[in-house]
Amino acid sequence: MNARLVPAIVLLACTASAVHVSAQVYPERPVRFVVPYPPGGATDIISRTLGQKLSDAFKQQFVVDNRGGAGQVIGTDIVAKSAPNGYTILLASVTHSINPALLRKLPYDSVKDFSAITLVASGPNVLVVHPSLPARSVAELVKLTKAAPGKYNYASSGNGSGGHLATELFKSMAGIDINHIPYKGNGPATVDLLAGQVPIMFTSTAPMLPHIRSGKLRGLATTGASRSSATPDIPTIAELGFPGYEASLWYAILAAAGTPGTIIRDLNAQFVAALKAPDVRERFTGLGIDVAGSAPEELDRHLRTELTKWEKVIRNAKIRPE
């Protein structure tokens, strides 16, 4: 062999070996799993369940870091500005696609500053009414409210919340006029709903199921594209005469833009595998959501579709942050 070629061959071999080792050892230290919510609730169950599965799979800790505040902006901004190396990831929700139109001046771009990993889960809101309201179906609710524009009120957990936007989307498609009563969270809204002070609400499914089953509330429809495994007996709004209606809650995993494709693929594969575990499916069903597990490209398309849909709803309803 030509003596001049030996150093070059050795260098190439070392480089290839280094790349191979680097690809194999990710992650070689703990991964920060940012949750832009305070501790407690569905996001904690989702993040800690998946974090443990990924810790087991990668033999490195996925450490849940709750960074709530400012409508998820604080935690989301941490990930947007993190090094694109896969060591900081985000549990995003539908609010990620609402904030750009609602808040307008964000410190990040909700699409360009992130790399999609996978859609984790999605689930519907449920349309519930107080039994005192003389409407036992969506058709009867539409007829009732059309006959008395502006007479009836609906509750939400806050201005610009998922329930608020789900209702506004329904109002626009049904051609009805009902008044928005925003509350500071689901808790106080539910109290007044159960008391009949506000008779209509679109809200998270799981907390409403005991009230629906006990007869304290009437579940008329869910807001997903298809029926949920948690409420298979409740029809969707889309199948009740409003094709195309969908206002799902969803959760997804994102990383900083520019994260290497090999790391994105590794994370995607392990998250999707975790979501197939029977215990994960059972736990998520208890939250009123169904596991997903998508390719990064599918999540990217989903995010863009959601951004467009909610921007239109917010603009047409002239919704402003509180």
Secondary structure, 3 states (H helix, E strand, C coil): CCCCHHHHHHHHHHHHHHHHHHHHHCCCCCEEEEECCCCCCHHHHHHHHHHHHHHHHHCCCEEEEECCCHHHHHHHHHHHCCCCCCCEEEEEECHHHHHHHHHCCCCCCCCCCEEEEEEEEEEEEEEEECCCCCCCCHHHHHHHHHHCCCCCEEEECCCCCHHHHHHHHHHHHHCCCCEEEECCCHHHHHHHHHHCCCCEEEEEHHHHHHHHHHCCCEEEEECCCCCCCCCCCCCECHHHCCCCCCCEEEEEEEEECCCCHHHHHHHHHHHHHHHCCHHHHHHHHHCCCEECCCCHHHHHHHHHHHHHHHHHHHHHHCCCCC
